[in-house]
Amino acid sequence: MDDKQVAVPDNTAVRTALWRALHVEVDSPPHVFEDAVGLKLVAPDDGWRNRPDMGPFTRPFRASILARARFVEDLVAEQAACGVRQYVILGAGLDTFAQRQSEFASRLLVFEIDQPGPQEWKRQRLVDLGLGIPSFLRFVPVNFEAGDLWWERLAASGFDSKQSAVVASTGVSMYLTKDAIATTLRHVAAIAPGSTLVMSFMLPIELMDAEVRPGVERAAEGARASGTPFISFFTPIEMLTTARDAGFKEVQHVSAATLAQRYFAERTDGLRPPNNSEELLVATT
């Protein structure tokens, strides 16, 4: 195991879990997304709410994380109602769908793909917390640095590419090359007809709204310093073209503004994801 495979979750996964928990603690109901399990997994120090990345400056980005998580799980529920029985989470991190939605999730096969070290850490934490590993949850360890191919590992874990699935990849594409993203899209596009991919992507920084840019630039600097720099940005047209070229039959851009209207329009506390920053691709086979 190399130095990048240390058995701890990465900083981004921890931040996401804490933002989701903070929403329930400090934002007014109704909550866009409720996740207390991630906080149990992380078990942070008592002062975690005072971390700089939990401050008011990051509130719009917290809203963006909530919006994409809600959208993905709404999509999974919609597709499950149409008979889809496989759900793949690429770069699962500290996702807690299988624990929070256990009754619903038990009607699916849920595949979590992540680096071996952090995934083993998560497995052990679930056991230590008494939550266990349900029979419908399949951990798929993939050592990307060693050249492992995630689709081969996924098939070895019981995934049936001849059956439709929902594949979600959020908060990942900016760390990958465009060639790697195109390869991923081609493999998902080859899954059985009726499958759906939802993937987040970041707009080029110069196209982001002015109030968002300083926060994104700060995040990019932090990512670079930690050895995981932001690599790929897409305009919506570029993202849709890449997905079509990969073989998807239908492609759709779901903007941050659309998510804000869908999930935050009735809020009176000002919580809202920023426009023109992280957007979603929805593509079907």
N, C-alpha and C positions, 0 to 999 in steps of 0.2 A: 504494500500500500504506500503510495507516494505522499508527499507532504500535503497535497491538495485533497487527500482522501481522509483527513482527520475526522473522527467520529463525533462531529458536532454539526448542528444545522448552520447554514450560512447566515450572515447578517441580514440579508434581504428576507429570508424566510422568517426569522425571528421578528423583524420589524413588521412584517405583514400580519403575523399572529397577534402582536401587541396592538396594532392599529385596529384590528377587528374586535379585540377585547375592549379597547378604549371607547369604541363607538357605543357599546352597550352600557358602559359605565358613565360616560359624560354627555352623550348626545341625547336629545329628547326623543321619546318614542313618538310614532312607531319606528322601530329600527329597520333599516334597510336590510341588514344581515346580522344574524345573531350567532356568535361563536365564542363560547367560554372555554371550549376544550383546548384550543391552541394556547391559551394562557396557562392552563394546567401543565401542558407539555413543556413549555418554556420555563415555568416556575422562576420568574425573575425576582431580583431583590425588591424589597418594599418600595424603593425609590424609583421604580421604573417609569412611573407617570411623569417624572421630572426630567427624563432624558431629553436632550435637545430635539431628537427626531419625534418626540411626542408633543412638541409645543404647537401653539396656534399657527405658526408659519406652515406647518405640514398638514393642516386640516383639509385643504382641497385634495391633496394626494391621498389622504386617508379615505376621502369620499370616493375617489377613483377606484381604489382597491375594493371598497364595498360594492360599488356599482358593477364591476366586472365579475365579482364572485356571485352576486345575486343573479346576474344575467346568465352565467354559465349554469347554475343550478336550476334556474327556471327552464332553461333549454333542455337539460337532462330530463327534467320531469315531463316536459312536453313530448320529447322523443320516446321516453319510456311508455307513455300513454299510447304511443303508436306502435309499440311492440319491440322497441330497441332494448336489448338486454346486456349490452357491454358498454362500459364507461372507462375511458383511458385518460389518465392525468399525466401529461408530460411535464417533468420538472415539478413533482408534487409538493416538495418541501414539507411544510407543516399543515397541509390540507387536512381537514377533519370531517369531510363529508360522510365517510363511513361510520364515524362515531356519532355525529349529530343527527344524521338522517338514517339511522340504522334500520328502521322498519321499511322505509322506501328502498334503501340501498341493498337490503337483503334480497330484493327481487332482481338485482343486477349482478354481474360480475364486475368488480371495480379493480382496475389495474393502476397502481401507482408506480411511475417510473422516476427514479432518482439515482444519484450517486450512491455507491454502496455504503460508505462511511456514515453520512448523515441519515440514510435510510435505516441502518442498523441501530443508530442512536434512537431514532423515532420508535422503532419496533420495541426496543427495551423500555422506553418511557411508557408506552402503552401497557406493557406488561406490569411495570412497577406501579402504575396508577390503578391497576385492576380492571382496565378496559379490555385487555386481551386483543387477539387478532381474530376477527370473525372469519368464518369459512368463505364468505363472498369477497374478501379483500385479498388481492394478490400483490405482494411487493415484487417489483421487477428492478433489481439492482443493475445499473448500467454504468460501467467505467468508461466515460466518454474519452478521457485522456489516453486510455489504453487502446482506443479504437473500437470498443464494443459498438455493435450496431443495435440500436434500441428495438427495431422491428423484429430482429432475430430473437432477442431476449424476451420480447413480448409474446411471440409465438410459442416459445419454449415454456412460458408460464400459463399456457392454456387459452390464449386469445385465438378466436376463430375468425380469420379474415374473410371467410365466406358468409359471415353473419354481420349485420349492420352494427354500427357502434357510434357513440359520441366520443370524440377526441378533443380534449381541452389542453391548450398551452397558453398560459397567461404569465406575463412578467418574465418571459424567457427570450423572445426573439431578438431583443436588443443586444444580447450577449453572443449571438451567433452570427456567422458570416452569411451573406445572402445565398451563397452556394449551399451551405448547410440547411438553410431554411427551405430552399427550393427542393432539396433532396427529401426533407421531411414531408413537404407538401405532396410530392410525387408518391411517397409510400402511403400516406393517408388516403390520397385520391384513388389508390388501387384497392382499398377495402370495399366490401360489398356495397352495391347500390342501396341508397337510403341512409348512408352514414353521413355524419355531420362533423365538421371541424370548426371549433371556435378558437381563434388565436388573437392575442393582443399584439399590437405593434405601435412603435413610437413614431410620431411625425418628426421630420427634420427640425432641429431646434429653432432655425430661423423662421419656421412656419407656425411655431407655437405662439399663443397669446402672450403679450408682453409681461403680464403679471405672473405667468407660469415659468418663464425662462430662467430666472435666477434659481428657483428651486430645482429645476431639471439640471441646470449646469452644476449646481452643488452636488446633486446626486451622481452626475457623471464623473465629477472629480473624485468623489468617494469611491465609486466603482473602480476607477482607474488605479487609485492608490491601493485598493485591496486586491489588485491583480485580476479583476474581472471587468474590463472596460466595456462601455457601450460601443458596439461595432456597427450595428445596422439600423438604419432609419428608412422609413418608406412614406411616400405620399399615398393617399388612398388609391389613386389610379395605379401606381406601381404595385401596390399590394394585390389589388384585384387582378391585374395582368399576370402577376407571378402565379396566383392561384389558378387562373384559367389555363396558363401554359402548363401547369402541373397535371392537368387533366380533370379538374372539378367541373361538374356540369353547370352548377349555379353558384355564383359568388355574390356576396353582399357586404357592404361597408356599414357597420353600425357605429355611428359617431358618439363621442363623449356627450355631445349635446342631446342626442337621442336618449342616452342612458339617464342623463340629468332630468329630462322631461318625464321619463317613465317612472323613475324611482324617487325623485327629490322635489317634484313640482309643488307638492302640497306642504312642504316643510316651511316652518316660519323661523328657524334658527340660523338660516343662511348656509347650512351645510350643503355643498354642491360640488361635484367634480369639475375641474377646469375644462373649458372647451379647448379643442385643438392641442391635445398632448398625447395621451395614450388612447388609441382607438381599437376597434375590434373588427376582425374578419370573420364572417360566417360563410362556410363553403360546404356544398353538399355533393355527394357522388351520384 
